[in-house]
């Protein structure tokens, strides 16, 4: 089921011009990276109940340091299938089925979202006030027509949030569609801590040395659970995707993956290793990295590679 969802998502994205990297063969908090106007990081789960808090934190961390939008693609919850055109949420990450993803990438944003099992909608609160007054209705009169309290009308006119059932009745009274599509493509640039729950177990001695060296050079550097082990950022949003490993069994595949990803998102890539592999990714031994003094020197080396 998961492989089918991944293949379907890749087809949907490529059909509308996204460049896509299938990362499902790597140990990573996301399965698909895609870029068109925005960078998307998509975790695919057949059952949404399989998403853990730890995985969600890892996904949001990587999305934050790559200016990407984290998304969850799934088919069902424990007991029901996900509905078309509905945005669900887990740990503050948007969740959807493939049909809804297809709507979104074709710029047909959903109107309905699920909150604790209830379908909700957001309306243009300013337009609600204007239309109510245009009909010469008081808040109490509109409340009576909707069979809700006057306080509820005040809340709708302030926040614009209401249940789908109330919204449908409201728009029937107003004779106008005032629903606002759910905005999915919002990137959160507030960087999360790189030492969140569980990541300390992934910090090998070599990774710790590289992380510390990047920070000493002046980079913002974050440990990730992704095909790349560390993201280093310099002022101006220059990013370096870094693989750190002496594991010959996986190194070539990891370098090929970060080379593909760095090309898609227009970033630098580097591998810190004592091994040698034939790759387009710049390979640097730890002792060579230790001799580099600042961010400008490293970026100049990568730019000329």
C-alpha positions as semicolon CSV with decimal commas, in nm:
position;residue;x (nm);y (nm);z (nm)
1;X;0,000;0,000;0,000
2;X;0,276;0,247;0,092
3;X;0,464;0,183;-0,235
4;X;0,143;0,241;-0,430
5;X;0,085;0,572;-0,251
6;X;0,444;0,682;-0,316
7;X;0,422;0,598;-0,686
8;X;0,086;0,773;-0,717
9;X;0,216;1,086;-0,542
10;X;0,524;1,100;-0,765
11;X;0,305;1,069;-1,076
12;X;0,075;1,348;-0,952
13;X;0,367;1,580;-0,880
14;X;0,556;1,513;-1,203
15;X;0,239;1,564;-1,410
16;X;0,225;1,928;-1,297
17;X;0,594;2,000;-1,339
18;X;0,748;1,919;-1,003
19;X;1,102;1,787;-0,990
20;X;1,088;1,486;-0,762
21;X;1,333;1,279;-0,561
22;X;1,214;0,942;-0,429
23;X;1,383;0,915;-0,089
24;X;1,186;0,615;0,033
25;X;1,489;0,390;0,008
26;X;1,680;0,599;0,262
27;X;1,652;0,619;0,638
28;X;1,461;0,943;0,649
29;X;1,168;1,123;0,809
30;X;1,027;1,190;0,460
31;X;0,975;0,972;0,154
32;X;0,944;1,230;-0,124
33;X;1,111;1,564;-0,185
34;X;0,960;1,775;-0,462
35;X;1,005;2,127;-0,590
36;X;0,824;2,356;-0,826
37;X;0,750;2,699;-0,681
38;X;0,771;2,549;-0,331
39;X;0,971;2,267;-0,177
40;X;0,756;1,984;-0,043
41;X;0,867;1,716;0,201
42;X;0,613;1,434;0,201
43;X;0,592;1,150;0,449
44;X;0,380;0,862;0,319
45;X;0,187;0,632;0,552
46;X;-0,086;0,386;0,461
47;X;-0,238;0,438;0,808
48;X;-0,203;0,786;0,956
49;X;-0,201;0,635;1,305
50;X;0,153;0,521;1,227
51;X;0,285;0,878;1,254
52;X;0,474;0,925;1,579
53;X;0,545;1,249;1,760
54;X;0,916;1,190;1,709
55;X;0,878;1,148;1,333
56;X;0,664;1,461;1,311
57;X;0,929;1,663;1,498
58;X;1,200;1,531;1,269
59;X;0,996;1,616;0,961
60;X;0,921;1,969;1,081
61;X;1,285;2,021;1,172
62;X;1,407;1,929;0,822
63;X;1,129;2,132;0,659
64;X;1,225;2,433;0,866
65;X;1,594;2,433;0,773
66;X;1,520;2,371;0,404
67;X;1,234;2,625;0,375
68;X;1,001;2,341;0,278
69;X;0,639;2,254;0,350
70;X;0,593;1,929;0,542
71;X;0,299;1,716;0,433
72;X;0,164;1,375;0,527
73;X;0,009;1,157;0,258
74;X;-0,210;0,873;0,378
75;X;-0,505;0,658;0,285
76;X;-0,687;0,596;0,611
77;X;-0,698;0,626;0,985
78;X;-0,743;0,330;1,217
79;X;-1,112;0,300;1,134
80;X;-1,197;0,515;0,827
81;X;-1,063;0,621;0,490
82;X;-0,952;0,980;0,443
83;X;-1,205;1,176;0,238
84;X;-1,130;1,363;-0,083
85;X;-1,105;1,741;-0,048
86;X;-1,052;1,734;0,329
87;X;-0,739;1,855;0,507
88;X;-0,665;1,659;0,823
89;X;-0,388;1,727;1,074
90;X;-0,146;1,535;1,293
91;X;0,099;1,716;1,520
92;X;0,026;2,043;1,332
93;X;0,118;1,891;0,993
94;X;-0,134;1,886;0,709
95;X;-0,257;1,536;0,620
96;X;-0,437;1,441;0,299
97;X;-0,509;1,157;0,061
98;X;-0,368;1,144;-0,296
99;X;-0,682;1,293;-0,451
100;X;-0,660;1,598;-0,225
101;X;-0,287;1,632;-0,301
102;X;-0,374;1,634;-0,671
103;X;-0,629;1,913;-0,612
104;X;-0,374;2,117;-0,418
105;X;-0,089;2,095;-0,671
106;X;-0,341;2,192;-0,939
107;X;-0,413;2,506;-0,732
108;X;-0,758;2,391;-0,621
109;X;-0,720;2,444;-0,247
110;X;-0,965;2,258;-0,021
111;X;-1,222;2,450;0,179
112;X;-1,285;2,191;0,450
113;X;-1,053;2,078;0,726
114;X;-1,096;1,832;1,007
115;X;-1,058;1,930;1,374
116;X;-1,081;1,640;1,621
117;X;-1,313;1,454;1,386
118;X;-1,536;1,753;1,307
119;X;-1,545;1,913;0,961
120;X;-1,482;2,287;0,974
121;X;-1,446;2,577;0,736
122;X;-1,312;2,932;0,743
123;X;-1,512;3,220;0,602
124;X;-1,431;3,582;0,517
125;X;-1,537;3,738;0,847
126;X;-1,524;4,093;0,713
127;X;-1,749;3,999;0,423
128;X;-1,985;3,827;0,667
129;X;-2,028;4,153;0,860
130;X;-2,078;4,349;0,537
131;X;-2,339;4,108;0,399
132;X;-2,526;4,084;0,731
133;X;-2,550;4,461;0,754
134;X;-2,648;4,479;0,387
135;X;-2,943;4,255;0,469
136;X;-3,022;4,488;0,762
137;X;-2,984;4,201;1,008
138;X;-2,864;4,228;1,365
139;X;-2,633;3,967;1,514
140;X;-2,927;3,835;1,714
141;X;-3,146;3,800;1,405
142;X;-2,872;3,607;1,222
143;X;-2,819;3,393;1,532
144;X;-3,191;3,310;1,538
145;X;-3,178;3,215;1,169
146;X;-2,885;2,979;1,230
147;X;-3,021;2,852;1,564
148;X;-2,703;2,954;1,745
149;X;-2,625;3,210;2,016
150;X;-2,548;3,575;1,955
151;X;-2,206;3,506;2,108
152;X;-2,143;3,252;1,832
153;X;-2,214;3,514;1,563
154;X;-1,972;3,751;1,736
155;X;-1,710;3,474;1,730
156;X;-1,770;3,398;1,361
157;X;-1,735;3,766;1,274
158;X;-1,410;3,780;1,469
159;X;-1,235;3,455;1,373
160;X;-1,424;3,332;1,065
161;X;-1,404;2,972;1,191
162;X;-1,712;2,752;1,213
163;X;-1,842;2,404;1,149
164;X;-1,918;2,298;0,793
165;X;-2,285;2,252;0,883
166;X;-2,318;2,609;1,016
167;X;-2,123;2,749;0,721
168;X;-2,356;2,586;0,469
169;X;-2,663;2,725;0,646
170;X;-2,501;3,068;0,676
171;X;-2,418;3,091;0,307
172;X;-2,770;2,977;0,222
173;X;-2,904;3,273;0,421
174;X;-2,653;3,519;0,274
175;X;-2,694;3,384;-0,081
176;X;-2,318;3,409;-0,133
177;X;-2,017;3,181;-0,100
178;X;-1,783;3,344;0,152
179;X;-1,565;3,039;0,225
180;X;-1,188;3,085;0,220
181;X;-0,971;2,801;0,083
182;X;-0,740;2,633;0,333
183;X;-0,384;2,760;0,283
184;X;-0,153;2,459;0,269
185;X;0,165;2,602;0,117
186;X;0,291;2,806;0,410
187;X;0,656;2,756;0,505
188;X;0,757;2,790;0,870
189;X;1,100;2,955;0,888
190;X;1,121;2,953;1,267
191;X;1,405;2,713;1,320
192;X;1,351;2,428;1,560
193;X;1,618;2,302;1,799
194;X;1,852;2,051;1,635
195;X;1,875;1,843;1,953
196;X;1,510;1,743;1,988
197;X;1,392;1,414;2,130
198;X;1,570;1,111;1,989
199;X;1,832;1,286;1,776
200;X;2,105;1,243;2,038
201;X;2,099;0,871;1,960
202;X;2,199;0,946;1,600
203;X;2,496;1,164;1,692
204;X;2,806;0,956;1,623
205;X;3,150;1,084;1,716
206;X;3,218;1,183;1,353
207;X;2,885;1,363;1,315
208;X;2,943;1,545;1,641
209;X;3,282;1,665;1,520
210;X;3,140;1,789;1,189
211;X;2,845;1,961;1,359
212;X;3,076;2,139;1,602
213;X;3,317;2,240;1,323
214;X;3,038;2,390;1,111
215;X;2,923;2,598;1,406
216;X;3,277;2,710;1,484
217;X;3,310;2,829;1,123
218;X;2,999;3,045;1,166
219;X;2,728;2,828;1,013
220;X;2,388;2,762;1,160
221;X;2,401;2,381;1,157
222;X;2,127;2,131;1,238
223;X;2,132;1,755;1,271
224;X;1,860;1,587;1,064
225;X;1,697;1,250;1,009
226;X;1,708;1,268;0,630
227;X;1,916;1,140;0,338
228;X;2,156;1,416;0,448
229;X;2,282;1,408;0,807
230;X;2,342;1,780;0,864
231;X;2,216;2,101;0,708
232;X;2,458;2,394;0,741
233;X;2,334;2,744;0,659
234;X;2,519;3,067;0,601
235;X;2,377;3,421;0,596
236;X;2,201;3,466;0,263
237;X;2,039;3,123;0,280
238;X;2,325;2,929;0,121
239;X;2,268;2,569;0,231
240;X;2,509;2,280;0,249
241;X;2,356;1,931;0,263
242;X;2,607;1,709;0,436
243;X;2,646;1,333;0,454
244;X;2,874;1,214;0,734
245;X;2,968;0,847;0,723
246;X;3,243;0,590;0,692
247;X;2,989;0,316;0,618
248;X;3,090;0,182;0,277
249;X;2,766;-0,016;0,242
250;X;2,542;0,288;0,224
251;X;2,774;0,578;0,141
252;X;2,746;0,569;-0,239
253;X;2,366;0,557;-0,231
254;X;2,350;0,841;0,022
255;X;2,579;1,058;-0,189
256;X;2,376;0,991;-0,502
257;X;2,059;1,089;-0,315
258;X;2,193;1,415;-0,171
259;X;2,341;1,502;-0,511
260;X;1,994;1,467;-0,663
261;X;1,829;1,661;-0,380
262;X;2,085;1,944;-0,384
263;X;2,033;1,982;-0,758
264;X;1,656;2,004;-0,711
265;X;1,661;2,260;-0,428
266;X;1,970;2,446;-0,554
267;X;2,203;2,389;-0,261
268;X;2,559;2,270;-0,209
269;X;2,636;1,913;-0,107
270;X;2,935;1,756;0,061
271;X;3,034;1,422;0,209
272;X;3,263;1,408;0,513
273;X;3,425;1,066;0,513
274;X;3,755;0,886;0,542
275;X;3,649;0,669;0,250
276;X;3,670;0,743;-0,121
277;X;3,377;0,693;-0,358
278;X;3,322;0,787;-0,721
279;X;3,057;1,061;-0,700
280;X;2,969;1,411;-0,817
281;X;2,944;1,509;-0,450
282;X;3,252;1,675;-0,302
283;X;3,419;1,434;-0,061
284;X;3,631;1,580;0,219
285;X;3,821;1,397;0,489
286;X;3,758;1,509;0,848
287;X;4,116;1,637;0,884
288;X;4,070;1,851;0,570
289;X;3,749;1,999;0,711
290;X;3,926;2,078;1,039
291;X;4,170;2,306;0,853
292;X;3,898;2,527;0,703
293;X;3,860;2,852;0,894
294;X;3,525;3,007;0,799
295;X;3,204;2,980;0,597
296;X;3,339;3,174;0,299
297;X;3,633;2,936;0,255
298;X;3,416;2,625;0,254
299;X;3,157;2,773;0,018
300;X;3,434;2,882;-0,219
301;X;3,568;2,524;-0,224
302;X;3,222;2,382;-0,297
303;X;3,143;2,643;-0,560
304;X;3,462;2,559;-0,751
305;X;3,416;2,180;-0,731
